[in-house]
Amino acid sequence: MNSAPRAWLITPQAPSEIWGGYTLIGADDLVVAVDGGLQRCKELGLIPQYLCGDLDSVRDQDLQGFPEERIWAFPTDKDETDTELAMLKCLELGYARIVICNDMQGRIDHSLGLIQNLRLGFQKGLDIRIETSFQRLWFLPSVWEAEGLRGCLLSLVTFGESALFSHSEGLKWPLDGLELKPELSRGISNLIISERASIRLTGGPVLAILSKRG
C-alpha cells in the first residue's frame, strides 16, 4: 500500500463527508483551501496549510490571520481554474497523490473543468482523484486493482477515439476484448460483484466513476 503523503484540495463545494472520510487526512498530508474553500475548511474543522486562488470568493473574516506567505494568490483574469492552480502548486511541492474534494453538484461546466484537472494530473503522472460523498472519480491506469468494493457501481467513459480492454475480473459484465467508443454509453453502470476487482486497459484514456449504492 502506498503510504506517501497526500495533498487534499478543499474546494468551496467540498461535501460534509467524502467517500473515504476526512479522518483519512494524515499528519503528514497537506490541506489546501481552494479560494472560497477556506470557509469550507472552517466549517469542516480542517486547518489548511495553504490558500490558493484569485481570492474572489474568500470572505475578509476568513482571511484575517491567515499567513501571507502561505497564500498562493493569482489574478482574477487567468487561464487556469483555482483548482488547477492548486494542483500544480502541490505538484511543485512534490506531492504525487492528490484528492480533490467536491460534491460535483454545481455548475456542469465547473464539473467538467474538474474532470479536465483530473486528466491533466493523470498525464503528469499523479495519483489524483475527485471524491464526493458517494462517488470517486479518476483516470484508469493500464492496470487497476481494488478490494472491498463489492456492490459498488463502476462506470467507464473513454476520452479518446476509443478505449480497449484486454481483461477484467470481479465485474458483472466482463470487459475482455471490449472496445468502448465515446459516442456510446455502453460503459455506464457496471457492477462490482466480488471482493477483488481488476481491469487491464490496453488503449485510450478512460475516466472511471465509482458509486456507492443505497
N, C-alpha and C positions, 0 to 999 in steps of 0.2 A: 504494500500500500504506500502511495506517495505521501510523505509527511511534510513536504516543503510548504512553507507558509503561503497563505492566500491573501489576495487583496479583495476586499469586499466594497463594491461601489453601491452606496446607498442613494438611490435616486428619490426625487420628491414623491414618486409613485410606489415606493417600496411598501409591500403589504405588511399587515400587522404580524404575520408569520410567513416564513418561507418554507419551501419543501423540506429541507433538512433541519430547519430551526436556526435561529440566530445564536443559540447556545454552541453551535459548531465553530463560532468565531474564536480562534485560539489566541493565546497570549502573544504569540509571535506574528499573528496576522496583522494586516494593515486595513484600517477602515477609512474610506474616503467618502466624504459627503459631496455629492454631485449637485452643485448650486443649491436650489431650494431643499435638497436632501439634508441640509444642515438642520432645518427644523424637524424633519422626519427622524433624524438621529436622536434628537432630544426626546421626541415622543416615544421612541422605541427603547430609550435608555442606553443608547450607544454613544461612545465617545470617539469622534473621528480624529485621526491624526492629521488629516489634510482636508482642505476645502478646494474644490475645482469647479471653474465655470466662469461665465461672464457676470455672475452675481446679480442678474436682473430679477431673480425671484428669491433673493435672500433678504430676510427681514433684518432691520437695523438691530433689534434687540437680540437676535440670534448671533449677529456678527460681533457684538460687543464682547471684548475679552478674548476673541479668537486670535492666536498668534499670527502676526502679519507674515512671518517667514514660512508659515505653514499654509499660505493661501496661493494656489495656482490660479491667478486671475488672468482673464482673456477679454479682449474687446467684444462687444455685442455683435458687431459686424465681422463675422468669421465664417469660414467654410465648414468647420467641423462642429458636431454637436458637443455639448458639455460632457456627455458620457464617453464619446470617442476620445476627447482630450484627456479625460481621467484615465482611460485605459492605456493610452500611450505614455502618460506620465508614470503609471505603475510599471509599465514595461521598462522605462528608463531606469527605474529604481531596482530592476532585477526580478520583479515578480512575474513568474511564468504561469501562475494559477490565479484566475480572476473569476469572481462571481458578481454578476450584475443583478441587483435586487429591484424588481419592478413588477407590478401586477399586470402589465400588458392590457389594461382595461381602458386606457385613454384613447387619444387620437391614433387612428390607424397609421398615419404617416410616421408618427413617433415610434410605434411598434415596429414598423418596417425598418426605421433607422437603427433601432436596437439590433435587429437581425443583421443589418449591414455591419454593425460593430462586431458582432459575433464572427461574421465572415472574415473581416479584416484581422481580428485577433487570431483566428484559426490559421489564416495564411501566414501570419508571423510566428507560428509555432506555439501559440499559447494554449493552455488548457483553460478554456473560457466557456462559461455558460450563463444563461439567464435563469433566475429562479423566481417563480410566483408562489402563491400559497399552495397551488396544487399541480403546477407544471414545471418542467425543467427543459430548457432548450439548449442545444449545442450542435456543432457540425461533427458528423461522424468521422473518426479516423479510419484507416484501412482495416483495422481490427478493433472491434468493440466487444467487451465482455462485461457482464454485470451479474450480481447476485441479489436476491431479496426483493425482486420487483414483480413477482408473480401477481397477476391480477391487474397490472397497470396496462394502459393503452399506449401503444407506440406508433406514432405517425412519422412517415419519412417523405420528405419533399425535396426533389432534385433542383439544384440551382444552375444546372448546366444544360447541354443539349439532351443528355440522358444520364442515368446512373445505372451501373452494372453491379450486380451482387453475385458472388460465387457460392455463398453458403450462409446458412443461419441455423441456430438451434434455439429451442425454447419458445418459438413463436407459433401461434395458431395457424398462420398462413406462412409457410416457409418462403424464403427469398431465393432459394437455389436457382441460379441461372436467370433470375428476373432482371428485366430492364425497365426502369421507371422513366417516364417521359414527363417533361414539365407541364404539358398541356392536359395531362390526365391525372385523376385523383386516386389512382389505384393504391397508393401507399398510405392512405389515411386509415387510422383506427385498426391497426393490427393489435393482437392481444398477446401479452407475455403469459405463457401457461406453465412455466417451470421456474424453479428457484434460481436456476442458472440460465442465462441467455447470452447469445453471442451472434455477431454479424461479421461477415467478411465482405468488404466493399472493394471492388476492383477498378472502379472508374466513376468519376463525376462527384462534384461537391453535393453533399446531402445534409439537409437540416433535419435533425431528429427532435421530436417533441414528445416527451414522456408525460403522461397524465394519470393522476390518481383517480380511481373510480369511487363514486359514492360520496 
